[in-house]
Amino acid sequence: MRLQLAKWGNSLAVRLPVECTRAVGLREGDTVEAEVTPVGEIKLTPAQAFDKAAFLARLGKLHARMPMTATTVETMREEDRY
């Protein structure tokens, strides 16, 4: 599908057809991430809102799996390398 660029202030803009936005669930006011790939393609990805509760839950699971060990400084002090 070919899309035309248009001037928008000092930038260029492209209009996304409604079929594209509906396919990925985008609505007016949503945010997308833009990335230029190493081969020169422009990739648009719907931005996901930061979910603090989900992040803290994942962090808690990771923390529970980490063994509690002595810090490097404590180890160095015990071995007289400090």
N, C-alpha and C positions, 0 to 999 in steps of 0.2 A: 504494500500500500504506500503510495507516495503522498507525502504531506508537504505543505508549503510553509516556509518560514516567513514571518512578518515582523516588522520593527515594532518594539514595545519599549518606549523610552530609549535608553541607551543600549538595550539588549535586543536579542532576537527571540521570538516566541513561536511555538508550534501548537496548533490546535489538535487535540486528540479526539477522534471520532467517538461518539457515544457508545458504539459497539465495543471499542477497546476498553473504555472506562467501566462499562457494565461487566465485561468479562472478568475483570480483576476486582470489582467491587469498589471502585473509586467514585467519590462524589465531590461536588464543588467544595473547596476549602480544605480538602485532604492534602497531605504532603507526600511527595515522592522523593526518592534518592536518585540522583543522577551520577553516572559513572562513565568515564571514557576508558574503554578497554585498550589493551596494548596494541590491538590491530586497528584502532581508530573508530570503533563503533561506540555509539552512545546508548547506554543501557539505563532505562528508567525502572525503578522498583518501588512499589508502594512502601512508604515508611511505616514501620510498626511503632506504635506508641510504647513508651517505656512503662512496663508493668512492675511497679515497685514490690508488690506482694509476691509475685512470681519470682522476681530476682532474689528476694530475701529467702524464699523457700528453697531455691536452688543452692544459695549460699549456705544455708543451714545444713543441707544434705552433704555438701562438699566438706564442710567443717567437721561434721560428725565422722566422716571417713578418715580424717587426718589424724595420725597418731601424735600425741603430745610428746615432744622431745625437748631436750635441753637446747638452749640457744647456742649459737656459735661462740659468743662471748663467754658463756658459762663453761663450755667445753675447753676453751683456750685457758681460762683461769684455772680450771682443775688440772690441766696438763702443764701448768707453769709456762705457757707460751704467750702470756699477756704482758 
